[in-house]
Amino acid sequence: MAVRERVLRRLDGVGPVLSCADLAELRVMLFPEPPSGQDRGTGPPETPVSYGELVVDPPGHLVTWRGRPLALTRTERRLLTRLVTPPVRLWSYERLFAAVWGGAYLGDTAILHSAIKRLRRKLRLLSGGPRVLTVRGVGYRLVLGSDDSGG
């Protein structure tokens, strides 16, 4: 009998158990492909996206504010790309994690919070620039200038 089967038998009755061969199989279980024609919203846009005076150009790996390039890391650019991708809305921790890091979100938000903190620090330097708002227990959304609603 395989080790995996013995472990599953010992855990029988303890609670729900998820068994998979590897991380790829786990990703398929947790994030099944949507029916054809539906977008999961995790792919970057193919063309530049504007949000007020902020322009995010994923193919060019460039972000500009009022025409001036911003010095952002790859992770910060990916986060900002997701936050400005139409329709601009609330991004859950799970969706952001999957879109930026390409992995399964397992409840540990430390890496995401840290990256958002660094991005916020850089955005604060922009006069009238966008801000990242936290929706506690849910995720993040981007707002322009003085728009504080909902966060």
C-alpha atoms as one frame of an Amber mdcrd trajectory, in Angstrom:
protein
   0.000   0.000   0.000   1.313   3.458  -0.917   2.351   5.881   1.815  -0.268
   8.375   0.661  -3.057   5.819   1.060  -1.863   4.860   4.568  -1.804   8.516
   5.629  -5.311   9.076   4.259  -6.650   6.025   6.129  -5.137   7.276   9.389
  -6.735  10.679   8.862 -10.155   9.191   8.078 -12.745  10.807  10.323 -10.421
  13.586  11.502 -11.853  16.126   9.085 -11.710  17.118   5.447  -8.528  15.974
   3.717  -7.287  17.129   0.347  -4.935  14.774  -1.448  -3.034  15.690  -4.574
   0.165  14.608  -6.271   1.875  17.987  -6.585   1.456  21.762  -6.551   0.209
  21.842 -10.156  -2.627  19.458  -9.286  -3.453  21.526  -6.180  -3.649  24.708
  -8.296  -6.074  23.011 -10.693  -8.226  21.915  -7.723  -8.219  25.355  -6.092
  -8.375  27.464  -9.259 -10.227  25.520 -11.954 -10.129  26.958 -15.451 -13.236
  29.018 -16.220 -15.556  27.919 -19.014 -14.275  29.073 -22.407 -15.078  32.678
 -23.167 -14.735  33.782 -19.536 -11.652  35.584 -18.254 -10.403  34.936 -14.747
  -9.012  38.455 -14.682  -5.502  37.324 -13.802  -3.780  38.000 -17.123  -2.186
  41.410 -17.663  -3.719  43.697 -20.258  -2.070  43.602 -23.685  -2.098  47.387
 -24.106  -1.387  50.382 -21.834  -4.124  51.228 -19.318  -4.825  54.777 -18.111
  -6.328  55.679 -14.758  -6.484  59.442 -14.460  -2.952  60.669 -15.151  -1.471
  57.270 -14.321  -0.511  55.110 -17.307   0.467  51.477 -16.854   2.091  49.803
 -19.855   2.518  46.077 -19.022   4.149  45.070 -22.336   6.625  47.967 -21.993
   7.215  47.318 -18.263   6.611  51.021 -17.639   4.415  53.061 -15.310   4.141
  56.834 -15.698   2.461  59.571 -13.665   1.786  62.801 -15.571   4.198  61.587
 -18.243   7.085  60.878 -15.853   8.288  57.289 -15.326   7.932  55.819 -11.833
  10.719  53.712 -10.344   8.769  50.592  -9.387   9.926  47.029  -8.871   8.509
  44.252 -11.046   6.181  43.170  -8.213   4.982  46.744  -7.630   4.300  47.134
 -11.377   2.351  43.863 -11.396   0.276  44.940  -8.386  -0.474  48.334  -9.895
  -1.324  46.724 -13.242  -3.942  44.567 -11.534  -5.350  47.439  -9.508  -5.891
  49.611 -12.627  -7.154  46.849 -14.907 -10.720  47.698 -15.994 -13.148  47.559
 -14.531 -11.269  49.248 -11.678 -12.709  47.563  -8.634 -11.918  45.792  -5.435
  -9.311  43.058  -5.796  -9.494  40.279  -3.222  -6.332  38.997  -1.573  -6.844
  35.698  -3.394  -7.134  37.236  -6.867  -4.197  39.592  -6.353  -2.014  36.800
  -5.018  -2.860  34.534  -7.967  -2.416  37.342 -10.509   0.870  38.726  -9.183
   2.633  35.639  -7.812   0.847  32.986  -9.888   0.309  30.738  -6.909  -2.365
  29.507  -4.591  -3.331  31.890  -1.819  -3.294  29.882   1.405  -4.233  32.619
   3.870  -0.778  34.117   4.497  -1.061  37.752   3.468   2.366  38.904   4.733
   4.054  38.988   1.303   1.083  40.814  -0.227   0.811  43.353   2.624   4.544
  44.028   2.414   4.436  44.649  -1.344   1.376  46.918  -0.988   3.153  48.874
   1.771   6.152  49.508  -0.518   3.850  50.519  -3.396   1.893  52.908  -1.145
   5.115  54.555   0.009   6.057  55.326  -3.595   2.561  56.482  -4.593   2.442
  58.903  -1.619   5.269  60.875  -3.266   3.000  61.726  -6.230   1.108  64.985
  -5.797  -2.590  64.154  -6.207  -1.636  60.647  -7.220  -3.539  57.401  -6.802
  -3.745  55.604  -3.480  -4.252  51.979  -2.545  -7.104  51.545  -0.072  -7.580
  48.502   2.128 -10.992  46.893   2.430 -10.403  45.013   5.675 -10.676  41.259
   5.420 -11.332  41.426   1.682  -8.593  43.080  -0.366  -7.464  46.321  -1.996
  -8.636  48.895  -4.474  -7.062  51.887  -6.174  -8.532  55.387  -5.903  -7.502
  58.703  -7.395  -6.548  61.731  -5.292  -9.142  62.601  -2.680 -11.577  59.714
  -3.334 -11.693  57.952   0.074 -15.023  56.194  -0.270 -15.257  52.568   0.752
 -11.903  52.062   2.370
